[in-house]
Amino acid sequence: MAVSFEILKYFQNLERGSYDKVAANIDMMLDMGYSFGIRTTFTPDSVCQMSKMVEELSTRFPRLRQVVFDTVLSNEIFKTPEMLQDYCDNFLREYMAAKEQGKRLNIKVQSVAVETLSFIRDRACKGKIALTPMGTISICARVSSPQESLYDKYIYGNVENGVLNLDEEKFRKIIDENNIYSQDFCHNCFAKWNCGGGCRLFHQSFNAEFLKVKCNFTQKALRQELFNVLQDNFLHPQKIGLQDFINNKIKANDI
């Protein structure tokens, strides 16, 4: 189970409301020994507060030892590709700093938007059984209301009289879309098996110019992950870090 929570009182009340109630319920679940995690979604306004949120977890909720940081998906927020680019750059930079802080505070900071190295997949999402307030079944937890334009395309079942009804043909049709085989831009991408072709909802919410930005973000994040693995395993007799070692080689024209 995951609790959507913006951690800092200002942003929780701004984005979702009811900070005091949510914080009290988190305390109650911790007292009762429930197993759950915290998921925080960052807007352009909050994205530079990641490290502060990790610090807040360590002081206000010291029993919470892990948190998931997620990107926001909204074509109402990102009006231009440049706005999305700024957000992605900030998210990656701030996330890496927050992850290091988490290590110091013994808090595991994760993000499926950034950390794709451990994945081997041909589709980003295998599909969900997300029960909506209307009793229908959506393949994506982010699409749950008839007021959303993609609602009918994402609904493939319902619960009626206590019985779960699924349209397996529609489910399969959805799954066959937006994967590394069906998208030309994936064919020569080094990150395709980690990325899985990207989020279907993102593809259907933004045009190709925005998609380029998102792909670049995924590729850059994967390169950073690969570098971090190399750096963690890099041994030098003078205890020089990998980045400094490479920079010294470049300065000496030795590469």
N, C-alpha and C positions, 0 to 999 in steps of 0.2 A: 504494500500500500504506500502511496506517495501523497504527501500533503503539499498543495500549491501554496507557497508562502514566500513573501518578498523580504522577510527577515528584519529589515529596518522598518520601524513604525511608520515613518513618513511615506515610504514607497508602498507598503502594504495598504495603508489607508488611501493612498492615491490611486493604486491600480485595482485593488480588490475590496478594500474596506475591512472593518471589524477586526483590527489588529488585536485588541485586548481579548476578544473572544477566541480567536484562533490561537494566540499564545497560551491562553489558559487551557484550551483543549489539548495542545501539544504537551503541556506539563502533565495533564491528566493521563494521557496515553503513555507517557514515560513512566509515571508512577505505577501504572497498571501493567507495565512490562510489554506493551504492544510493540511489534516489530514494524517499523515504518521508516520512510525516508522523507527528506525535504527536497522539493523541486522549485527552483527559482527561475522565473522567466524575466529576461532583461530587455528593457526598452532603451532607446537612445538616451533617455534621461538618467537611467539607473546603471547603465553598463559600466561606468567608471567607478562604481561603488562595490565591486566584487570583493576586494581585499577587506574593505570595511565590514562587509557582511560576514566574512569568515571570522573576523575579530569579534563581531557581535555574537555569533554562534558560540564561540569559546567562552564568552562571559555570561550571556543571558541564558543560553541553553547548553551548558557544559556536558550534558549527558548525550547530546547529539554528536555523533562522530563521523557523519558523512552527509554530503549535500550534492545535488545535481544542478548544474547551471545550464539553462537552455536559452536558445535564441528565440526572439519573437518573430512571428510570421504574419505580416499585415501589409497589404498594398495601400492601406489608408495612412500608414506611418511612413512608408518609404515611397515618396512620390517620384524620385528619380534614381537611376543607378548609382549616381554619386553619393546620395544619402545612404544607400545600402552599403556602398563601399566603405564609407567612413565608419559606419556601425560595425561592419565585419572586422575592420582593422582594430578598432577599439576593443571589440569582444575578444579577439585572439590575444592581444597584448595584455589586457587586464586579466584574462583567464589564466595565462601562464604565470603571472605574478601571484594571483590568488592561490593557485595550486601549490606554489612554493611556500606561501604562507601557511597553507593548510598542513604541509609536511611538518613545519615547525611547531604547529599547535596540535598535532595529532588528529587532524580532521581530514578525511578523504574527500577531495574535491574532484568531481567528475563532470564530463560533458560529452554526450554522444554526438553533439554537433562538431566538436573539435577532435575527439579521440576515436579515430576510425581504424587505427593500426591493427587492432585485434580482430577486426571483422574480415570474414571472407564471405561475400554474398553477391548475388546477381541482381538483387532488388533491395532497395534501402529499407522498406518496411514489408514484412510478410503478411500484413493485414491483421486487424484487430476485431474483437467482438465487443464493441463499445455500446453499452445500453444507454439510450438517450432518455430524457425526461418524458418523451412521447411514447416510450415503450418500443421504439424501433431500434434496429441494430445498424450501427455505422461502422465502416471499415477504418475510420479515423476518429480518434477522440476529440480532435479539433473541429469536427463538423458534426453538430448535434442538434441544430435547430432548423425548422422549415423556413425561417427567415434568411438563412444563408443560401446563396445562389447555387452552391454545389451540393446541397442537401440530397436532392433526389438521385444524383449520380453516386453518392456514397452510401446510401441506405440499401442493404441487401437482405433484410429480414425484420422480424418483430417478435415480441413476446405477447401471446394472446391466450387468455384462459390458462395461464401457467405453463404454456407450451412454447418452446423456442422454435421458430420457423425461419429457415435460412434458404435463400435463393442461391444455391451453389453455382449455378451457371453464371449469374451476375458476378458473384465473388471471383470466379475464375477469370472472367473477362477483365475485371478491375486489376487483378494480380498480373495479368499478361501485359498491361500497359506500364510505361515508365520503368523500364529495366535496362540493363546494359546492352541487351541485344536489340531492343526496339528503338534506341536513341542513337543517331549517327554520331553525335558529339562525344559519346562514351567510347567509341571503338578504339581510338588511339590514346586514350587517357591513362596515364600510369596509375591513377588512383581509383579506377573503376571498380576493382574487386573489393576495395575497402568501402567506397562510397555506395556502391550498388545502384548508381544512376540518380540518386537524389530523391527528395521528397515529392511524391505525386501532387500533393496539395500546393507546394511551392510552384511546381511546373504549371499548374492550372490557374494560379493566381497572379503570375508575373510573366512578362514577355521575355524574349531571348536576351535582351541587353542585361536584364536583371539576372538571368540565369548564368551569364558569363561571370558576373561578380560572385555569385554563390559557388560556382565551380572553382574559381580562383581561391576562394576562402578555404574550401575543402582541401585543395591541393597544397596550399600554403601550410595549413594546419597539419597535414600528414607529413610534409617535409620537416616541420618542427618536431613532430613526434619521433621521426626517424633520427633526427639529429640528437634529440635528448637521450635516446637509447644508446647511440654511439658515444655520447659524452659521458654517460653513466658508466660505460665500460672502457673508457679511454684511460690508459695508464701511461704516465710519463715520469721518467726518473727525477725530473725537477718539479714535479707536481704542477705542471702547467695545464690549464684547462684546454679542452679541444678547440674552443673558439679562439683563444689566444694563440694556440699552436698554429692554427690555420692562418690567422692574421700575420703572425711572424713570418710564415713561409711566403705569404704574398708580398710582404714588405721586402723580403730578401730576394724576391724574384726567383723563388725556388720551387715554383709550382708551374 
